Amino acid sequence: MVTTRPANPTLPASSPPQVTECQRLEPAIRVQGVSHAYGSRLALDDLSLEVSPGELLAVLGPNGGGKSTLFRLLSTLLPLSRGSASVLGYDLRTQAHAVRSVIGVVFQAPSLDRKLTVAENIRLQAALYGLGGRELKTRLEELLDQFALRERARELTERLSGGLRRRVELAKGLIHRPAVLLLDEPSTGLDPAARSDLWQYLRRLKTERGTTIVLTTHYLDEADGADRIAILNEGRLVALGPPDELRASVGGDSITLETNNPDQLAAQIAAQFPLPARVIDEAVRLETPDGHHWIAKLVEAFPGEINAVRLGKPTLEDVFIIRTGHRFQI
């Protein structure tokens, strides 16, 4: 596939969504004590979270951690059953229509009409927000250029590759220039160049228009570019903060020991040394200052039981593993 990439276009000087001064002074998103269950399974468990206006927040978590449920609630696709939540001061229970007018949403699940062209799909989305005339034309031209879709504008979306269809999904979600943008794994299906372009565009939305962006991602390098990261596990918020602060919270070094019997080795280490050893994905992991001093001691103490050793400084993956008990999966 050959695409033409725009030369870092700037955003048009047209007005952003109208947000009152009062709305600018309060959290763009406020979630307080929210719980949600699917039958007997609790997807969100007393979750509280605030997102500041103009913030870019990355939400991480293992499958089933609650990310998709949170997005469905914020986008008004699910009703609140317990707790309270608001977007730009609009209550999700009583002002759902107002919430929908200020948010843009791109989910993982496809939402394109495959029998319509690229431009027709975007125009249909614009019609839902009352956009038309010169304003629509300007915005459509901007998005076709931004996502390298101009040459495909008259092509049926059913004929596009998965990556191109993903670009059309993103353009749809941005056509009305929402004040709050919710993106569920927006990079899925995009090649590295398109991923880089997308993130440049999101950062410009944030800095030039003050757009609040909340997204999930399966790429830790993307999460590292966010203002803050929220990690959900079993419906609970287990970590929240800037990437550097989260890495610093781990402290010391991480040691990973590969062995044939991780449970047994972890128990032996805990009994013999003052080291917290945990079994993660069939390996034993330890976090301790001066990790290199401990490697020789561990190998000598358990001859023949350790197959391989890895030593590293704390990473976002280490934070994820420590807070969730799961390795970060792509």
N, C-alpha and C positions, 0 to 999 in steps of 0.2 A: 504494500500500500504506500503510495506517495502522497504526501500532504504538503501544503504550503503553509509555513509558519509565519505569522505576522511578526513584524519587527518591533516587539514590545510596545504595542499601542497604548496610549493613555486613555483614561476614562473620559467620556464626554463631560462637558461642564454643566449639563442639565441638573436640575434639582434632585436631591435624594428624597426618600420618603419623608413625609412631614411627621416629625416627632416633636411633641411639646417639650418645653423646658422642664416641666415636672417629670416627664418620662426620662429625660436625660440624667436626672439626679438620682433616680432609683435604679435597682438592678434591671438589666434588660430581661433576664429570666430569673424567676425566684421559685424554687421548689421547696416546700416545707412539709416534712412528715408524710411524704407520699408513699403509699403501699399499693401494690396491685397484684392480684392472684389470678391464675388460670386454673380454675378448679381448686385442687388441693396444693398446687405448686405456686409458691410465692416468688413472683418475678422481681418485684421491687419491695424492699423491706425498710420502711421508715426513712426514706431518702430525703435529705435536705441538701440543697445546692443553690448557689447564686452565681450568676454570670454578669459581669459588668458590661455596660454599653461599649461597643467597639472592641470587645475582647474576642480573641480567637482561642477557643477551648477545644482540645482534643479529648475524646472519651474513649478509653480503652477498657477491655475486659474479655475474659474467656467466653466462649459460646455459652449462652444461657445466663450471662452475668447481669442482664437487665438493660443493655444498651438500646436494643430495638424497642423494648417496651417504653422506655423513657421517651424516645423519639415519637412513638405513636401517640403518647399522651400529650406531648408538647404541640404536636401538629393537629390535635383534636380528633384524631381517628379513633381514639379510645376515650371513654368517659372516666373522669376521676372517681375512684371509689373510696379513697381515704386520703386525707391530707388536702393541701391547697397548692396551687401553682398559678403563676401569672407570667405573661409575656408583654413587655413594655407597659406594665401596669394593668393590662386587660386580664380579667379573671377567666381561667379556662372553663369554669363551670357555667358562668352566667354571661360571658361575653365571647363565646367561641367564634362568632362571625367576625368580630373585630380582630381577634387573634389571627384568623386566616388572612385578613387583609394586609397584615404587616410581616408575615413570614413567607419564606420560600423554602420548599422542601424537595429534596431529591433522595428517594429511597433506593435500596438495592434492587427491588423488584421493578421490572420494566413497566413503564406507563405510556409508551408511545403507541399511537395508532399506526400500525404497520402498513396500512393501505393509504396513508397520507404521506405527502412529501415532507422533507425536513422543514421547509418554511411553513407549510400548512400546520404541522404539529406545534410549532412555536406560536403562530398566529392564533391557533385555537386556545392555547394557554393564555395568551394576551387578552382574548375576548372575555375570558372569565373574570378578568380584572378591569374590564371596561376600557382597555387601551385600543386606540385606533389612530388613523390619520398619520400625520407627519411624525408624531411622537413614536408611534409603533414602528414606522419605517426606519427612523434613526436608531432605535434600540435593536431592531432586527439586524440591521447592517452591522452594528457594533459586535453583536454576538456571533454572527456568521464569520466575521473576520477573526475575532478572538479565539474561536474554537476551530478555525481552519475548515469551515463548512460551506464557504461561498460556492465552491464548484459543485457541491452536492445539494444545494438548496432546493432544486426541483426534482431530486431523486426520491423515489419511494423508500421509506425507512426500512422496509422489509428486505431491501437489496443491500443494505449497509452491513459492514462488519460489526462485531460486538463493541469494539472500541469506538467506532464512529457513532453508533447508537447511544453510547454513554455520553458522548459530547453533546448530542442533541438533548438528552435528558437534562444535562447541566444548563444548557442554554434556556430550556423551558423554565427551569426553576429560578432563573435570574431575570427573565424578561420584564417583570414588574418592579425590579430593583427593590427587593424586600429589605426592611430594616434589620430583620433577623433571618439568618440563613441556617437551615438545618440540613446537613449532608451526611447521609449514611453510606460510608465507604465510597466517596466520590471517585477515587482513583481506580476502582475496580475496572479492569478491561482496558485501561489506558497504557500506552507504551511509555517508557521513561521520559521521552521528550514532551509528550502531552501532559504527563504528571507534573513536570517542572513548569510548564506553561500555566497549568491550572493553579498551582500554588502561587505563582507570581501574580496571577489575576486576583486570587483571594486576598493576598496581602494588600494589593492596591484598593480593593473594596474596603478593607478594614481601615487603611490609613487615609484614603482620599474621601471616602463617604461615611466612615464611622460605622460600617456594617458590623453587627455582632454575628459571629460565625461559630457554630457548634457542630463538630463533625466526629464521626468515628473513622478509624483507619486501621488497616492491618500492616501498616508500614511504620516502624519505629522512627525512621529518619524523618517522616512527615510529622509525627507527634512531637519530635524534638524542636520543630519550628513553631509550635504553638506558644501562646502566652502562658497558658497553664494546661496541665494534664489532669484529668479525673479518671481514676481507675475504679471500676465497679466489679464486684465479685459477689455472686449469690444475692444480687439485689441491693447490696450495701455499698456505700462509698468508703473504700478502704485506703485511698490516697488522693490527695489534691494539692497541687502546687506547681510552680514553674519547674521545667525540666531539671535545671541545675540544682534546685533545692531538693527535689526528689532523689537525685543521684547522691547528693551529700547526706541524705538521711540514712542511706545504707551504711556508710562508713567502712573504712578498712578495705580489704581485698576480698575477692570471691575466689574460692577454691572448689573446683569440681573434680570429683574422683569417680572414675569409671571402674566398676567391679561386677563380678558375677552374682554377688549377693548383697545388694545395697542395704536392705533392711538390717542384716546382720552386722555389716561394717559400720553403719550409723550408730547402732547400739553399742558396739565395742568402743568407738571413738568417744561417745558420750560418757561411757563408764571410766575411760582411762585419761581423758583430757578435758579441760574446762572449755570445750568448744561446742557451740550449738550446731549439731549436724542434722540435716534434713534430707529426706529422699525425694527428689524431684525428677520425674521422667526416667526412672531406672538408674539414676546417678545420685551420689551423695554430694550435697553442697554445704559449704561452710562459709561464714563471713567473719573475718577477723583482721585486726591490724597486723601489719608485717607478715602477710601471708607466706612470703617466700621462706621465712624462718621455720614455718610449720611443715613445709613439704617434706623435708628430709626426715623429720621426726615421725611423720605419719607413715612414710614408706618403710622406715626401719621398724616401726612398731607392728606393722601388719605385712610382713614379707609374703609375696606371692598373691596377696588379696587385691592389690590395686593394679589395674591394667593400664590406666592412663591418668594423667593429672593435668588440669588446666588452671592457670592462675591469671586473674585479670582485675582491672580496676572496675568499680561499680558502673554499670550501664543502666539504661532504662529497662532493659530486659531483666537485669538483676532486681530492680525495684518491682517489676511486674511479678516475678517469681516469688519474691519474699512476701508481697502483699496478697497474692492470690493462691500460691501453691501450685501454679501451672506455668509451664513454659509458654512464651509468647509464640503463637502459631500464625503463620502467614496463610 
